[in-house]
Amino acid sequence: MMKKIKAFFFSLFFFNLHTYAQPGLFLKDSISGLRLFVINSDFPLLKLLIPGQPNTDRGIEIEFPEHVTGLNRQRNAVEHLYLVSRGDDNYRTLPVWKKEGNALLYETQINGNIRMIAKAKLDSAGITYTYTFTNLSDISYQNLQAVTCVKLYSVFSDTLLERTYVHHADGFDLLASETPQRLTMPLDKWLPCRYLVSYSWPVVPKKIDKGEDSITRYYKSKKADKPFIATYSHDKKWIAATYTAETGNLWTNPERTCQHADPSITLHAHETKSLVLKTFLFKGSPEMLLKYIAKERNQN
C-alpha cells in the first residue's frame, strides 16, 4: 500500500512539472520553427512543439529516457539501472544540464558505475538523441537500452491508430491494419494495450496475447522493412516519425500514441559506446520521410 501511495504522489508531482520549461534550457530551429524545451530536468523530460503551437500545449513529450535497462552478465539477470517511475529511489547523480549550440545535454552517473551523457540535438527535421555510456565497472551489460518514449499528444494523438504507419516491403501500411475491430470496440476494451511489429526479431506467431501485467498485446503478422514508426497529425499536414538504424521491433501504446524504436548495445567492462535514434517532425509527404530515412541510413 505504501508503495502505491508513494507512486501516486510521485506521479502527481511529476505531472505538475510537465507544463513548466526549465530556465535557459530551450532551443528553436530558425529554419523550421520547431521548439524544444526541457520541462523536467531531474527526471529528464523534453517537449517538442511545431510552429503555431502554444507553449501550454503538451505537444510531443519525450522521456529522455524512460528507463535504462541491460542484462548484467555477471549475475545473468536483467538490471534496471534507471526507471523514471522509480522516482527518488533511483541510484544515480542528479542530471547536470547544459546547452551547446543547437543541442541540450546532461550528464549523470547511474547505478554507481555507469556514466551517461544524453544529448538532444535539434535541426530543421526534428531531434537526434544520443546516449553515450562509459562503463566504469568490471561488469559487462548485454542488450543495454536507453528506452526513449516519444509521446504524441495534442495535434498528433491517435488513440485508435488511424494515422499511425509502418513500412513493409510492399509499402506503407497502418500499424493496426490487421485489427479493424479496434474502430468499433468500446474504448475500455481497446485500452490499455500495446501494438507491435517486428523489424529484426522473428514475427510473433500469436497475433493477440495478454501478459502478466494484464495489458493486451497485438502483433502484426509481417515484418517492417524499415526501422521507423510514423504518425500523421490530425490535419494530415505534419508527420512525426521515430527511427533508429537497428532495432528488434517497433511499437506503440495507443493511449498516449507513443513511438518506440529502441536500439541496443553490448557494453563491456570499461568500454564507451553510444546509442542513437531520431524523431523526424516535418510538414510533408511519406515519400519525403523515406528520403530522410535513406539519407540517415547512408550517414551511418
Backbone as CSV, one residue per row, in Angstrom:
resi,resn,N_x,N_y,N_z,CA_x,CA_y,CA_z,C_x,C_y,C_z
1,MET,0.830,-1.212,0.000,0.000,0.000,0.000,0.866,1.264,0.000
2,MET,1.936,1.268,0.840,2.807,2.446,0.910,3.472,2.709,-0.440
3,LYS,3.846,1.619,-1.142,4.458,1.787,-2.465,3.493,2.460,-3.425
4,LYS,2.195,2.062,-3.370,1.182,2.654,-4.248,0.984,4.128,-3.935
5,ILE,0.952,4.446,-2.636,0.787,5.854,-2.229,1.974,6.684,-2.712
6,LYS,3.175,6.119,-2.527,4.376,6.837,-2.947,4.372,7.054,-4.459
7,ALA,4.004,6.007,-5.202,3.950,6.122,-6.670,2.934,7.170,-7.102
8,PHE,1.791,7.234,-6.380,0.754,8.212,-6.720,1.279,9.634,-6.537
9,PHE,1.917,9.895,-5.390,2.404,11.245,-5.139,3.544,11.619,-6.073
10,PHE,4.384,10.612,-6.442,5.434,10.895,-7.405,4.838,11.273,-8.755
11,SER,3.818,10.504,-9.193,3.201,10.793,-10.490,2.512,12.150,-10.480
12,LEU,1.900,12.511,-9.344,1.246,13.817,-9.227,2.271,14.936,-9.314
13,PHE,3.392,14.741,-8.598,4.465,15.722,-8.624,5.047,15.839,-10.022
14,PHE,5.267,14.671,-10.671,5.847,14.633,-11.997,4.936,15.329,-12.998
15,PHE,3.619,15.089,-12.871,2.666,15.709,-13.790,2.696,17.228,-13.652
16,ASN,2.796,17.726,-12.421,2.778,19.169,-12.205,3.981,19.860,-12.827
17,LEU,5.064,19.103,-13.053,6.248,19.691,-13.658,6.144,19.773,-15.174
18,HIS,5.165,19.081,-15.765,5.074,18.978,-17.220,4.962,20.341,-17.906
19,THR,4.275,21.257,-17.305,3.919,22.477,-18.029,4.973,23.571,-17.935
20,TYR,6.020,23.350,-17.164,6.982,24.420,-16.927,8.323,24.114,-17.575
21,ALA,8.744,24.993,-18.498,10.068,24.843,-19.088,11.120,25.247,-18.069
22,GLN,12.249,24.553,-18.088,13.353,24.882,-17.182,14.105,26.086,-17.753
23,PRO,14.409,27.082,-16.924,15.031,28.321,-17.400,16.299,28.066,-18.206
24,GLY,16.369,28.660,-19.397,17.570,28.573,-20.226,17.676,27.309,-21.055
25,LEU,16.908,26.284,-20.737,17.015,25.016,-21.455,15.940,24.957,-22.542
26,PHE,16.198,25.685,-23.604,15.224,25.876,-24.680,15.979,26.068,-25.988
27,LEU,15.434,25.480,-27.078,16.009,25.641,-28.413,14.907,25.955,-29.414
28,LYS,15.254,26.744,-30.433,14.336,26.968,-31.557,15.129,26.884,-32.844
29,ASP,14.643,26.075,-33.779,15.306,25.971,-35.074,14.849,27.122,-35.963
30,SER,15.800,27.868,-36.483,15.470,29.084,-37.239,14.852,28.782,-38.597
31,ILE,15.071,27.599,-39.137,14.532,27.249,-40.453,13.109,26.713,-40.342
32,SER,12.907,25.723,-39.484,11.607,25.052,-39.390,10.661,25.684,-38.380
33,GLY,11.215,26.391,-37.388,10.396,26.943,-36.312,10.089,25.941,-35.212
34,LEU,10.647,24.728,-35.287,10.455,23.746,-34.226,11.065,24.267,-32.924
35,ARG,10.377,23.985,-31.807,10.863,24.426,-30.491,11.011,23.228,-29.567
36,LEU,12.111,23.216,-28.837,12.408,22.122,-27.915,12.678,22.693,-26.523
37,PHE,11.963,22.158,-25.546,12.085,22.596,-24.164,12.496,21.434,-23.272
38,VAL,13.213,21.738,-22.203,13.345,20.798,-21.086,12.279,21.191,-20.077
39,ILE,11.347,20.283,-19.786,10.266,20.625,-18.844,10.397,19.880,-17.518
40,ASN,11.334,18.963,-17.447,11.703,18.367,-16.160,13.180,18.025,-16.248
41,SER,13.991,18.674,-15.453,15.433,18.465,-15.535,15.915,17.326,-14.648
42,ASP,15.216,17.046,-13.547,15.647,15.977,-12.637,15.280,14.594,-13.165
43,PHE,14.095,14.481,-13.745,13.656,13.252,-14.398,13.461,13.615,-15.867
44,PRO,14.536,13.566,-16.660,14.604,14.254,-17.949,13.398,14.042,-18.863
45,LEU,12.708,15.150,-19.115,11.519,15.168,-19.955,11.611,16.371,-20.879
46,LEU,11.481,16.118,-22.178,11.534,17.172,-23.188,10.145,17.402,-23.767
47,LYS,9.963,18.568,-24.358,8.723,18.854,-25.099,9.097,19.487,-26.431
48,LEU,8.486,18.953,-27.504,8.735,19.442,-28.859,7.435,19.995,-29.427
49,LEU,7.495,21.221,-29.951,6.313,21.878,-30.498,6.556,22.299,-31.940
50,ILE,5.492,22.222,-32.753,5.567,22.708,-34.123,5.214,24.200,-34.137
51,PRO,5.542,24.905,-35.222,5.208,26.327,-35.304,3.713,26.567,-35.101
52,GLY,3.382,27.583,-34.313,1.983,27.927,-34.068,1.393,27.260,-32.848
53,GLN,2.019,26.199,-32.345,1.511,25.565,-31.129,1.853,26.417,-29.917
54,PRO,0.859,26.708,-29.063,1.159,27.478,-27.855,2.071,26.697,-26.923
55,ASN,2.866,27.406,-26.143,3.767,26.763,-25.190,3.013,25.912,-24.169
56,THR,1.737,26.217,-23.967,0.946,25.478,-22.980,0.477,24.119,-23.490
57,ASP,0.541,23.883,-24.815,0.176,22.575,-25.355,1.150,21.506,-24.860
58,ARG,0.642,20.286,-24.712,1.544,19.193,-24.343,2.453,18.827,-25.510
59,GLY,1.954,18.976,-26.748,2.782,18.709,-27.916,3.298,17.282,-27.925
60,ILE,4.583,17.137,-28.200,5.253,15.832,-28.147,6.162,15.839,-26.925
61,GLU,5.913,14.934,-25.997,6.738,14.826,-24.793,7.647,13.610,-24.925
62,ILE,8.917,13.806,-24.575,9.904,12.735,-24.724,10.532,12.426,-23.380
63,GLU,10.303,11.196,-22.893,11.010,10.741,-21.695,12.416,10.363,-22.133
64,PHE,13.389,11.067,-21.606,14.742,11.142,-22.174,15.809,10.633,-21.203
65,PRO,15.852,9.301,-20.916,14.983,8.241,-21.387,13.937,7.879,-20.330
66,GLU,13.056,6.947,-20.723,12.074,6.414,-19.782,12.752,5.448,-18.810
67,HIS,13.640,4.613,-19.347,14.443,3.758,-18.469,15.707,3.295,-19.182
68,VAL,16.706,2.926,-18.380,17.948,2.335,-18.877,18.017,0.928,-18.302
69,THR,18.067,-0.060,-19.189,17.970,-1.455,-18.776,18.972,-2.296,-19.559
70,GLY,19.586,-3.257,-18.898,20.503,-4.160,-19.583,20.645,-5.472,-18.838
71,LEU,21.160,-6.469,-19.540,21.398,-7.774,-18.926,22.773,-7.763,-18.277
72,ASN,22.793,-7.847,-16.953,24.038,-7.919,-16.186,24.624,-9.313,-16.394
73,ARG,25.767,-9.390,-17.116,26.342,-10.690,-17.459,26.935,-11.391,-16.240
74,GLN,27.304,-10.617,-15.229,27.869,-11.228,-14.029,26.815,-12.024,-13.271
75,ARG,25.605,-11.467,-13.202,24.510,-12.130,-12.483,23.552,-12.846,-13.432
76,ASN,23.737,-12.615,-14.745,22.840,-13.166,-15.768,21.381,-12.807,-15.464
77,ALA,21.178,-11.531,-15.134,19.840,-11.039,-14.786,19.657,-9.647,-15.363
78,VAL,18.415,-9.348,-15.762,18.098,-8.013,-16.276,18.166,-7.012,-15.117
79,GLU,18.837,-5.904,-15.372,19.031,-4.887,-14.334,18.458,-3.556,-14.822
80,HIS,17.594,-2.972,-14.015,17.040,-1.657,-14.325,17.949,-0.607,-13.685
81,LEU,18.796,-0.013,-14.501,19.757,0.960,-13.992,19.088,2.289,-13.681
82,TYR,18.022,2.593,-14.416,17.252,3.817,-14.177,15.826,3.573,-14.633
83,LEU,14.860,3.982,-13.821,13.436,3.910,-14.167,12.797,5.222,-13.743
84,VAL,12.200,5.951,-14.690,11.589,7.224,-14.321,10.489,7.025,-13.282
85,SER,9.784,5.895,-13.372,8.690,5.642,-12.431,9.185,5.349,-11.016
86,ARG,10.477,5.085,-10.873,11.031,4.791,-9.551,11.338,6.071,-8.780
87,GLY,11.321,7.197,-9.471,11.494,8.497,-8.816,12.778,8.611,-8.031
88,ASP,12.676,9.094,-6.809,13.856,9.343,-5.983,14.536,8.069,-5.496
89,ASP,13.942,6.923,-5.761,14.576,5.661,-5.383,15.656,5.244,-6.373
90,ASN,15.802,5.988,-7.483,16.880,5.684,-8.421,18.228,5.942,-7.759
91,TYR,19.189,5.050,-8.044,20.545,5.201,-7.526,21.367,5.885,-8.618
92,ARG,21.527,7.205,-8.494,22.182,7.987,-9.544,22.525,9.368,-9.020
93,THR,23.342,10.087,-9.785,23.558,11.505,-9.505,22.514,12.293,-10.287
94,LEU,22.091,13.427,-9.765,21.117,14.254,-10.489,21.732,14.758,-11.787
95,PRO,20.956,14.807,-12.867,21.486,15.279,-14.146,22.021,16.708,-14.062
96,VAL,23.161,16.919,-14.669,23.750,18.253,-14.786,23.612,18.673,-16.247
97,TRP,22.806,19.705,-16.484,22.428,20.100,-17.836,23.297,21.243,-18.362
98,LYS,23.397,21.293,-19.689,23.971,22.469,-20.346,23.440,22.550,-21.777
99,LYS,23.607,23.725,-22.346,23.188,23.986,-23.725,24.452,24.166,-24.548
100,GLU,24.533,23.433,-25.658,25.697,23.530,-26.551,25.217,23.747,-27.968
101,GLY,25.264,24.986,-28.450,24.800,25.275,-29.802,23.341,24.889,-29.967
102,ASN,23.057,23.971,-30.899,21.675,23.551,-31.147,21.357,22.235,-30.421
103,ALA,22.013,22.008,-29.271,21.786,20.779,-28.512,21.614,21.073,-27.023
104,LEU,20.778,20.256,-26.377,20.619,20.253,-24.924,21.152,18.918,-24.429
105,LEU,21.997,18.933,-23.412,22.556,17.684,-22.940,22.756,17.701,-21.433
106,TYR,22.826,16.504,-20.874,23.088,16.378,-19.446,23.968,15.161,-19.200
107,GLU,24.599,15.174,-18.029,25.434,14.048,-17.608,24.946,13.550,-16.265
108,THR,24.964,12.241,-16.083,24.594,11.634,-14.817,25.384,10.342,-14.657
109,GLN,25.532,9.897,-13.429,26.128,8.586,-13.179,25.056,7.701,-12.565
110,ILE,24.789,6.569,-13.225,23.712,5.691,-12.784,24.286,4.384,-12.236
111,ASN,23.602,3.887,-11.242,23.985,2.616,-10.619,25.381,2.646,-10.017
112,GLY,25.906,3.846,-9.828,27.218,3.983,-9.202,28.394,3.672,-10.093
113,ASN,28.143,3.169,-11.310,29.296,2.742,-12.117,29.164,2.974,-13.619
114,ILE,28.103,3.639,-14.059,27.949,3.920,-15.490,27.680,5.406,-15.688
115,ARG,28.554,6.053,-16.412,28.369,7.467,-16.737,27.572,7.557,-18.031
116,MET,26.532,8.384,-18.014,25.705,8.558,-19.215,25.642,10.045,-19.568
117,ILE,25.953,10.351,-20.815,25.746,11.696,-21.355,24.630,11.586,-22.385
118,ALA,23.521,12.274,-22.138,22.354,12.244,-23.021,22.277,13.576,-23.763
119,LYS,22.201,13.502,-25.073,22.225,14.713,-25.908,21.040,14.720,-26.851
120,ALA,20.302,15.831,-26.893,19.185,16.019,-27.819,19.540,17.182,-28.742
121,LYS,19.761,16.873,-30.013,20.187,17.880,-30.986,19.027,18.217,-31.914
122,LEU,18.666,19.492,-31.967,17.539,19.951,-32.787,18.024,20.444,-34.137
123,ASP,17.335,20.014,-35.206,17.591,20.581,-36.528,16.248,20.795,-37.219
124,SER,16.271,21.168,-38.487,15.029,21.535,-39.171,14.122,20.337,-39.436
125,ALA,14.645,19.107,-39.245,13.829,17.910,-39.489,13.443,17.186,-38.213
126,GLY,13.870,17.680,-37.042,13.498,17.023,-35.797,14.621,16.957,-34.787
127,ILE,14.640,15.876,-33.990,15.613,15.727,-32.903,16.407,14.439,-33.088
128,THR,17.725,14.545,-32.869,18.573,13.362,-32.774,18.947,13.168,-31.311
129,TYR,18.679,11.962,-30.788,19.014,11.630,-29.405,20.268,10.758,-29.416
130,THR,21.248,11.113,-28.622,22.455,10.306,-28.485,22.716,10.060,-27.009
131,TYR,22.828,8.801,-26.639,23.176,8.418,-25.273,24.565,7.790,-25.314
132,THR,25.521,8.403,-24.642,26.882,7.871,-24.596,27.147,7.313,-23.208
133,PHE,27.457,6.012,-23.163,27.681,5.317,-21.895,29.160,4.996,-21.734
134,THR,29.687,5.274,-20.546,31.030,4.833,-20.174,30.886,3.904,-18.976
135,ASN,31.287,2.674,-19.169,31.159,1.654,-18.133,32.410,1.687,-17.249
136,LEU,32.261,2.124,-16.028,33.382,2.249,-15.098,33.562,0.995,-14.244
137,SER,32.772,-0.026,-14.515,32.769,-1.223,-13.679,33.461,-2.397,-14.371
138,ASP,33.527,-3.522,-13.666,34.053,-4.773,-14.225,32.933,-5.661,-14.766
139,ILE,31.729,-5.109,-14.838,30.558,-5.871,-15.288,30.250,-5.529,-16.745
140,SER,29.976,-6.538,-17.544,29.524,-6.310,-18.918,28.000,-6.367,-18.966
141,TYR,27.417,-5.510,-19.817,25.962,-5.480,-19.994,25.623,-5.820,-21.434
142,GLN,24.676,-6.726,-21.575,24.194,-7.111,-22.899,22.802,-6.519,-23.105
143,ASN,22.490,-6.193,-24.372,21.182,-5.627,-24.707,20.870,-4.391,-23.848
144,LEU,21.856,-3.530,-23.710,21.670,-2.283,-22.945,20.851,-1.306,-23.780
145,GLN,19.779,-0.792,-23.197,18.902,0.143,-23.894,18.648,1.389,-23.043
146,ALA,18.550,2.519,-23.707,18.007,3.733,-23.095,16.656,3.930,-23.763
147,VAL,15.628,3.349,-23.189,14.312,3.316,-23.832,13.710,4.724,-23.838
148,THR,13.508,5.252,-25.033,13.065,6.635,-25.225,11.609,6.630,-25.644
149,CYS,10.754,7.145,-24.782,9.313,7.144,-25.037,8.915,8.490,-25.640
150,VAL,8.536,8.464,-26.919,8.133,9.679,-27.645,6.613,9.722,-27.650
151,LYS,6.036,10.543,-26.790,4.586,10.546,-26.565,3.923,11.660,-27.363
152,LEU,3.005,11.269,-28.243,2.352,12.223,-29.140,1.002,12.649,-28.566
153,TYR,0.920,13.902,-28.168,-0.328,14.463,-27.662,-0.813,15.533,-28.642
154,SER,-1.836,16.263,-28.224,-2.319,17.421,-28.979,-2.614,17.059,-30.429
155,VAL,-1.908,17.685,-31.369,-2.250,17.561,-32.794,-1.902,16.203,-33.390
156,PHE,-1.175,15.352,-32.649,-0.780,14.048,-33.177,-1.484,12.875,-32.504
157,SER,-2.258,13.101,-31.468,-2.841,11.992,-30.711,-3.634,11.065,-31.641
158,ASP,-3.490,9.756,-31.445,-4.089,8.778,-32.351,-4.464,7.520,-31.570
159,THR,-5.451,7.643,-30.703,-5.816,6.562,-29.793,-6.243,5.293,-30.519
160,LEU,-6.907,5.427,-31.661,-7.383,4.252,-32.396,-6.428,3.839,-33.530
161,LEU,-5.264,4.460,-33.562,-4.241,4.114,-34.565,-4.791,4.191,-35.987
162,GLU,-5.448,5.306,-36.274,-5.996,5.546,-37.615,-5.027,6.314,-38.515
163,ARG,-3.942,6.851,-37.911,-2.973,7.651,-38.668,-1.536,7.234,-38.369
164,THR,-1.355,6.048,-37.796,-0.019,5.586,-37.418,0.413,4.441,-38.330
165,TYR,1.578,4.601,-38.980,2.019,3.716,-40.058,3.396,3.105,-39.787
166,VAL,3.612,1.946,-40.415,4.945,1.373,-40.567,5.127,1.070,-42.048
167,HIS,6.325,0.643,-42.422,6.613,0.375,-43.833,7.013,-1.083,-44.003
168,HIS,6.369,-1.751,-44.974,6.696,-3.128,-45.330,7.317,-3.148,-46.729
169,ALA,7.715,-4.323,-47.170,8.332,-4.442,-48.498,7.409,-3.944,-49.604
170,ASP,6.090,-4.008,-49.368,5.142,-3.553,-50.387,4.616,-2.143,-50.127
171,GLY,5.240,-1.411,-49.211,4.869,-0.009,-48.987,4.336,0.269,-47.592
172,PHE,3.805,1.474,-47.401,3.259,1.899,-46.110,1.964,1.150,-45.806
173,ASP,1.758,0.887,-44.509,0.513,0.271,-44.069,0.248,0.729,-42.639
174,LEU,-1.024,0.875,-42.303,-1.361,1.203,-40.930,-0.786,0.141,-39.993
175,LEU,-0.199,0.564,-38.914,0.344,-0.375,-37.943,-0.718,-1.366,-37.492
176,ALA,-1.938,-0.879,-37.269,-3.015,-1.708,-36.719,-3.998,-2.189,-37.792
177,SER,-3.549,-2.294,-39.039,-4.470,-2.657,-40.136,-5.092,-4.034,-39.944
178,GLU,-4.434,-4.920,-39.205,-4.950,-6.277,-39.026,-5.939,-6.388,-37.859
179,THR,-6.229,-5.246,-37.247,-7.186,-5.237,-36.126,-8.279,-4.211,-36.396
180,PRO,-9.110,-4.422,-37.424,-10.149,-3.437,-37.758,-11.198,-3.276,-36.663
181,GLN,-11.353,-4.281,-35.801,-12.360,-4.216,-34.736,-12.056,-3.137,-33.702
182,ARG,-10.817,-2.623,-33.705,-10.458,-1.568,-32.749,-11.299,-0.313,-32.952
183,LEU,-11.794,-0.116,-34.183,-12.533,1.101,-34.522,-13.955,1.111,-33.961
184,THR,-14.438,-0.059,-33.575,-15.815,-0.138,-33.088,-15.920,-0.692,-31.670
185,MET,-14.840,-1.264,-31.134,-14.937,-1.829,-29.788,-14.953,-0.713,-28.747
186,PRO,-15.585,-0.923,-27.596,-15.574,0.087,-26.533,-14.133,0.430,-26.150
187,LEU,-13.906,1.687,-25.835,-12.551,2.153,-25.549,-11.923,1.398,-24.378
188,ASP,-12.739,1.043,-23.384,-12.181,0.342,-22.228,-11.833,-1.114,-22.553
189,LYS,-12.252,-1.600,-23.718,-11.840,-2.925,-24.174,-10.569,-2.829,-25.019
190,TRP,-10.414,-1.717,-25.694,-9.227,-1.484,-26.537,-8.017,-1.104,-25.684
191,LEU,-8.238,-0.270,-24.681,-7.155,0.201,-23.819,-7.226,-0.457,-22.454
192,PRO,-6.092,-0.665,-21.771,-4.729,-0.414,-22.260,-4.256,-1.549,-23.163
193,CYS,-3.403,-1.196,-24.117,-2.834,-2.216,-24.999,-1.499,-1.732,-25.546
194,ARG,-0.814,-2.620,-26.208,0.392,-2.307,-26.964,0.204,-2.881,-28.365
195,TYR,0.736,-2.186,-29.368,0.699,-2.725,-30.734,2.129,-2.782,-31.252
196,LEU,2.553,-3.975,-31.690,3.951,-4.208,-32.021,4.115,-4.810,-33.412
197,VAL,5.238,-4.453,-34.045,5.597,-5.058,-35.325,7.093,-5.376,-35.268
198,SER,7.463,-6.566,-35.719,8.865,-6.974,-35.705,9.651,-6.249,-36.791
199,TYR,10.909,-5.986,-36.482,11.837,-5.500,-37.503,12.941,-6.544,-37.712
200,SER,13.870,-6.679,-36.760,14.906,-7.711,-36.894,14.541,-8.988,-36.144
201,TRP,13.638,-8.898,-35.178,13.219,-10.085,-34.428,12.250,-10.930,-35.250
202,PRO,12.152,-12.226,-34.937,11.163,-13.059,-35.623,9.740,-12.562,-35.338
203,VAL,8.854,-12.770,-36.290,7.449,-12.406,-36.103,6.855,-13.282,-35.007
204,VAL,6.125,-12.674,-34.090,5.462,-13.426,-33.022,4.284,-14.189,-33.624
205,PRO,4.217,-15.515,-33.448,3.142,-16.287,-34.096,1.744,-15.966,-33.577
206,LYS,1.650,-15.571,-32.296,0.352,-15.233,-31.713,0.024,-13.791,-32.054
207,LYS,-1.127,-13.546,-32.661,-1.481,-12.173,-33.036,-1.960,-11.347,-31.849
208,ILE,-2.540,-11.999,-30.857,-3.024,-11.297,-29.667,-2.574,-12.087,-28.443
209,ASP,-2.049,-11.359,-27.452,-1.588,-12.008,-26.233,-1.794,-11.064,-25.060
210,LYS,-1.911,-11.617,-23.881,-2.053,-10.794,-22.674,-0.961,-11.208,-21.706
211,GLY,-0.161,-10.239,-21.281,0.947,-10.532,-20.389,0.530,-10.577,-18.931
212,GLU,1.530,-10.801,-18.063,1.278,-10.846,-16.620,0.766,-9.510,-16.099
213,ASP,1.048,-8.432,-16.840,0.579,-7.101,-16.424,-0.868,-6.843,-16.854
214,SER,-1.523,-7.841,-17.466,-2.914,-7.753,-17.940,-3.098,-6.776,-19.092
215,ILE,-2.015,-6.370,-19.721,-2.095,-5.485,-20.882,-2.115,-6.335,-22.152
216,THR,-3.104,-6.095,-23.013,-3.226,-6.841,-24.266,-2.168,-6.361,-25.258
217,ARG,-1.521,-7.313,-25.904,-0.516,-7.001,-26.913,-0.974,-7.552,-28.261
218,TYR,-0.966,-6.676,-29.257,-1.320,-7.056,-30.616,-0.033,-7.080,-31.448
219,TYR,0.144,-8.156,-32.220,1.357,-8.313,-33.025,0.995,-8.372,-34.500
220,LYS,1.665,-7.536,-35.292,1.425,-7.587,-36.734,2.062,-8.843,-37.320
221,SER,1.436,-9.419,-38.349,1.850,-10.732,-38.848,2.990,-10.672,-39.854
222,LYS,3.445,-9.462,-40.211,4.599,-9.371,-41.112,5.548,-8.284,-40.622
223,LYS,6.799,-8.439,-41.000,7.843,-7.533,-40.517,7.789,-6.171,-41.219
224,ALA,8.216,-5.158,-40.482,8.524,-3.870,-41.109,9.873,-4.012,-41.802
225,ASP,10.037,-3.357,-42.947,11.324,-3.448,-43.645,12.174,-2.198,-43.456
226,LYS,11.623,-1.227,-42.719,12.391,-0.034,-42.365,12.110,0.271,-40.891
227,PRO,13.155,0.626,-40.129,13.016,0.729,-38.668,12.479,2.079,-38.184
228,PHE,11.232,2.364,-38.541,10.603,3.586,-38.036,9.119,3.365,-37.862
229,ILE,8.514,4.203,-37.035,7.064,4.245,-36.848,6.653,5.699,-37.045
230,ALA,5.588,5.938,-37.828,5.223,7.296,-38.236,3.752,7.581,-37.967
231,THR,3.458,8.818,-37.566,2.078,9.234,-37.290,1.811,10.591,-37.945
232,TYR,0.669,10.660,-38.649,0.222,11.942,-39.202,-0.434,12.784,-38.113
233,SER,-0.352,14.096,-38.276,-1.136,14.997,-37.437,-2.608,14.885,-37.823
234,HIS,-3.490,15.435,-36.996,-4.935,15.358,-37.266,-5.286,15.923,-38.643
235,ASP,-4.603,17.012,-39.036,-4.918,17.622,-40.331,-4.120,17.001,-41.479
236,LYS,-3.315,15.995,-41.162,-2.510,15.245,-42.143,-1.453,16.103,-42.847
237,LYS,-1.121,17.245,-42.249,-0.094,18.108,-42.845,1.303,17.781,-42.315
238,TRP,1.382,17.320,-41.059,2.658,17.047,-40.413,2.842,15.543,-40.205
239,ILE,4.094,15.125,-40.219,4.448,13.734,-39.907,5.449,13.730,-38.759
240,ALA,5.184,12.904,-37.753,6.150,12.634,-36.681,6.554,11.178,-36.813
241,ALA,7.847,10.910,-36.891,8.326,9.535,-37.074,9.578,9.309,-36.246
242,THR,9.617,8.200,-35.522,10.787,7.869,-34.720,11.511,6.704,-35.369
243,TYR,12.843,6.864,-35.508,13.674,5.963,-36.316,14.974,5.644,-35.586
244,THR,15.469,4.438,-35.792,16.833,4.091,-35.412,17.389,3.157,-36.475
245,ALA,18.702,3.023,-36.523,19.308,2.211,-37.589,19.007,0.728,-37.432
246,GLU,18.910,0.253,-36.203,18.696,-1.177,-35.954,17.916,-1.354,-34.667
247,THR,16.851,-2.155,-34.727,16.033,-2.415,-33.542,15.355,-3.778,-33.690
248,GLY,14.923,-4.333,-32.574,14.223,-5.609,-32.618,12.806,-5.467,-33.127
249,ASN,12.092,-4.460,-32.589,10.719,-4.225,-33.021,10.352,-2.758,-32.874
250,LEU,9.186,-2.417,-33.374,8.619,-1.066,-33.284,7.284,-1.222,-32.594
251,TRP,6.954,-0.272,-31.704,5.677,-0.450,-31.015,5.142,0.871,-30.470
252,THR,3.857,0.805,-30.109,3.195,1.965,-29.530,2.257,1.541,-28.415
253,ASN,2.062,2.430,-27.477,0.964,2.372,-26.517,-0.029,3.417,-26.997
254,PRO,-1.134,3.003,-27.638,-2.036,3.974,-28.273,-2.709,4.936,-27.307
255,GLU,-2.703,4.615,-26.012,-3.310,5.524,-25.042,-2.610,6.877,-25.043
256,ARG,-1.319,6.857,-25.316,-0.583,8.122,-25.432,0.147,8.227,-26.769
257,THR,-0.216,7.367,-27.725,0.359,7.355,-29.072,1.881,7.466,-29.016
258,CYS,2.497,6.718,-28.123,3.960,6.813,-28.017,4.617,6.033,-29.153
259,GLN,5.778,6.485,-29.554,6.551,5.819,-30.594,7.814,5.235,-29.976
260,HIS,8.041,3.947,-30.245,9.237,3.276,-29.747,9.980,2.625,-30.905
261,ALA,11.251,2.993,-31.035,12.175,2.359,-31.975,13.513,2.320,-31.260
262,ASP,13.625,1.423,-30.289,14.743,1.479,-29.334,15.896,0.567,-29.749
263,PRO,17.091,1.152,-29.986,18.269,0.338,-30.297,18.879,-0.233,-29.016
264,SER,19.835,-1.142,-29.164,20.533,-1.703,-28.008,22.002,-1.929,-28.352
265,ILE,22.821,-2.037,-27.312,24.251,-2.300,-27.492,24.698,-3.320,-26.453
266,THR,25.854,-3.918,-26.701,26.576,-4.646,-25.659,27.655,-3.709,-25.143
267,LEU,27.664,-3.473,-23.856,28.622,-2.561,-23.242,29.524,-3.365,-22.308
268,HIS,30.754,-3.590,-22.761,31.688,-4.368,-21.962,32.275,-3.519,-20.835
269,ALA,32.916,-4.195,-19.909,33.568,-3.502,-18.791,34.576,-2.483,-19.328
270,HIS,34.551,-1.277,-18.757,35.499,-0.191,-19.076,35.446,0.215,-20.556
271,GLU,34.253,0.130,-21.133,34.061,0.481,-22.538,33.148,1.691,-22.649
272,THR,33.308,2.464,-23.724,32.424,3.588,-24.023,31.732,3.333,-25.355
273,LYS,30.395,3.432,-25.365,29.613,3.233,-26.586,28.401,4.155,-26.573
274,SER,27.797,4.342,-27.758,26.642,5.240,-27.871,25.448,4.547,-28.513
275,LEU,24.264,5.018,-28.133,23.000,4.657,-28.763,22.447,5.909,-29.441
276,VAL,21.926,5.751,-30.663,21.425,6.912,-31.408,20.061,6.586,-32.007
277,LEU,19.129,7.511,-31.880,17.851,7.421,-32.584,17.373,8.836,-32.902
278,LYS,16.323,8.934,-33.714,15.878,10.260,-34.157,14.364,10.305,-34.257
279,THR,13.798,11.464,-33.902,12.395,11.750,-34.192,12.342,12.809,-35.283
280,PHE,11.819,12.418,-36.442,11.590,13.376,-37.527,10.261,14.076,-37.282
281,LEU,10.233,15.361,-37.537,8.993,16.131,-37.413,9.009,17.188,-38.503
282,PHE,8.122,17.003,-39.491,8.178,17.890,-40.650,6.831,17.941,-41.342
283,LYS,6.652,18.983,-42.136,5.480,19.143,-42.984,5.825,18.525,-44.329
284,GLY,5.080,17.475,-44.721,5.430,16.851,-45.993,4.736,15.525,-46.203
285,SER,5.294,14.749,-47.118,4.666,13.510,-47.582,5.423,12.291,-47.064
286,PRO,4.811,11.106,-47.162,5.532,9.870,-46.812,6.793,9.679,-47.655
287,GLU,6.743,10.106,-48.901,7.921,9.986,-49.775,9.078,10.823,-49.234
288,MET,8.749,11.990,-48.662,9.781,12.828,-48.060,10.394,12.130,-46.845
289,LEU,9.543,11.445,-46.073,10.041,10.694,-44.920,11.028,9.620,-45.378
290,LEU,10.697,8.909,-46.453,11.597,7.867,-46.950,12.935,8.456,-47.392
291,LYS,12.913,9.669,-47.938,14.160,10.329,-48.325,14.994,10.674,-47.093
292,TYR,14.329,11.162,-46.040,15.031,11.446,-44.782,15.666,10.170,-44.234
293,ILE,14.891,9.075,-44.241,15.384,7.801,-43.707,16.571,7.315,-44.509
294,ALA,16.482,7.381,-45.845,17.574,6.934,-46.714,18.837,7.743,-46.450
295,LYS,18.672,9.045,-46.291,19.824,9.913,-46.017,20.451,9.551,-44.675
296,GLU,19.611,9.302,-43.669,20.098,8.954,-42.342,20.852,7.631,-42.382
297,ARG,20.315,6.652,-43.105,20.961,5.337,-43.180,22.294,5.416,-43.913
298,ASN,22.386,6.270,-44.917,23.641,6.422,-45.650,24.738,7.059,-44.814
299,GLN,24.311,7.858,-43.804,25.280,8.514,-42.943,25.830,7.584,-41.868
300,ASN,25.095,6.488,-41.598,25.511,5.547,-40.535,26.568,4.556,-41.051
